Amino acid sequence: AAAARAQEAPEGLAQAGGAHLRGLDKVAGGAVDITLAQGGSVAFGSLMVALKECRYPAEDPASNAYAYLSITDAATGQSYFDGWMIADSPALSALDHQRYDVWVMRCKID
């Protein structure tokens, strides 16, 4: 399966140092919160989730978040998602995986 490619992030956004994500194991029924620094990655189930960057509206940081994520199979390297995931429109750019869901909650602003 080809990796999903999301929309581009709009212009005029501020850069954050990281992102808060949520992961769901649809089989086990458990959700976990994931915090990643920009450039960091973490294993979630059989997936490897990497954050390239997170941007947010400078005038209203709590309003939305745009995270550039790369999500691959940890064992095979198969890409499941590579692009911008948008917090307030999760269905617009969603991870397509039979077992796991990952979505953006907000940027990590220090």
C-alpha positions as CSV (number, residue, x, y, z in Angstrom):
1,A,0.0,0.0,0.0
2,A,1.3,3.5,-0.8
3,A,1.8,5.9,2.1
4,A,-0.8,8.5,2.6
5,R,0.3,12.0,1.7
6,A,-1.4,14.9,3.5
7,Q,-2.0,18.5,2.6
8,E,0.6,21.2,2.9
9,A,0.6,23.3,6.1
10,P,-0.5,26.9,5.6
11,E,1.9,29.8,5.6
12,G,2.4,32.0,8.6
13,L,2.7,29.3,11.2
14,A,5.1,29.3,14.2
15,Q,7.5,26.4,14.7
16,A,7.2,24.3,17.8
17,G,9.8,22.2,19.5
18,G,7.8,19.0,19.4
19,A,4.3,17.5,19.3
20,H,1.8,15.7,21.5
21,L,0.2,12.7,19.7
22,R,-2.3,10.0,20.6
23,G,-2.0,6.4,19.5
24,L,-4.7,3.8,19.5
25,D,-4.3,0.0,19.3
26,K,-7.6,-0.9,17.7
27,V,-7.2,-4.6,18.6
28,A,-6.2,-4.3,22.3
29,G,-8.4,-1.2,22.7
30,G,-5.7,0.9,24.5
31,A,-4.8,4.5,23.8
32,V,-1.5,6.1,24.7
33,D,-0.3,9.7,24.7
34,I,3.0,10.2,22.9
35,T,5.3,13.3,23.2
36,L,7.9,13.7,20.6
37,A,10.6,16.3,20.2
38,Q,11.2,17.7,16.7
39,G,13.4,15.2,14.9
40,G,12.6,12.5,17.4
41,S,11.0,9.1,16.9
42,V,9.3,6.5,19.0
43,A,8.1,2.9,18.6
44,F,4.3,2.4,18.9
45,G,3.3,-1.2,18.6
46,S,4.9,-2.4,15.4
47,L,5.2,1.1,14.0
48,M,8.0,3.7,14.2
49,V,6.6,7.2,14.5
50,A,9.0,10.1,13.6
51,L,8.2,13.8,13.9
52,K,9.9,16.1,11.4
53,E,8.2,19.3,12.6
54,C,5.1,20.7,14.3
55,R,3.7,24.1,13.4
56,Y,0.8,26.1,15.0
57,P,-1.0,29.5,14.5
58,A,1.2,32.0,16.3
59,E,-1.8,34.2,17.3
60,D,-3.7,31.3,18.8
61,P,-1.4,28.3,19.7
62,A,-4.2,26.2,21.2
63,S,-6.4,26.5,18.0
64,N,-4.7,23.9,15.8
65,A,-1.5,22.0,15.1
66,Y,0.1,20.7,11.9
67,A,2.6,17.9,12.4
68,Y,4.8,16.4,9.7
69,L,5.0,12.7,10.6
70,S,6.7,9.8,9.0
71,I,5.1,6.5,10.2
72,T,6.7,3.2,9.1
73,D,6.7,-0.5,10.0
74,A,9.5,-0.9,12.5
75,A,10.5,-4.3,11.2
76,T,10.2,-3.9,7.4
77,G,10.5,-0.1,6.9
78,Q,7.3,0.0,4.9
79,S,5.8,3.5,4.9
80,Y,2.3,3.9,6.1
81,F,2.2,7.7,6.3
82,D,4.5,10.6,5.3
83,G,3.2,14.1,5.4
84,W,1.3,16.7,7.3
85,M,-1.3,15.5,9.8
86,I,-3.7,18.2,11.0
87,A,-5.1,18.2,14.6
88,D,-8.5,19.8,13.9
89,S,-9.1,17.7,10.7
90,P,-7.8,14.2,11.6
91,A,-9.8,12.5,8.8
92,L,-8.3,14.8,6.1
93,S,-4.9,13.2,6.6
94,A,-5.2,10.0,8.5
95,L,-2.9,7.0,9.0
96,D,-4.2,4.0,7.1
97,H,-3.3,1.0,9.2
98,Q,-5.4,-2.1,10.0
99,R,-4.4,-2.1,13.7
100,Y,-3.1,1.3,14.8
101,D,-4.4,4.9,14.7
102,V,-2.1,7.8,15.4
103,W,-3.3,11.5,15.4
104,V,-2.0,14.9,16.4
105,M,-3.3,16.5,19.6
106,R,-1.3,19.7,19.7
107,C,2.2,21.1,19.3
108,K,4.6,21.1,22.3
109,I,5.3,24.7,23.0
110,D,8.0,25.4,25.6
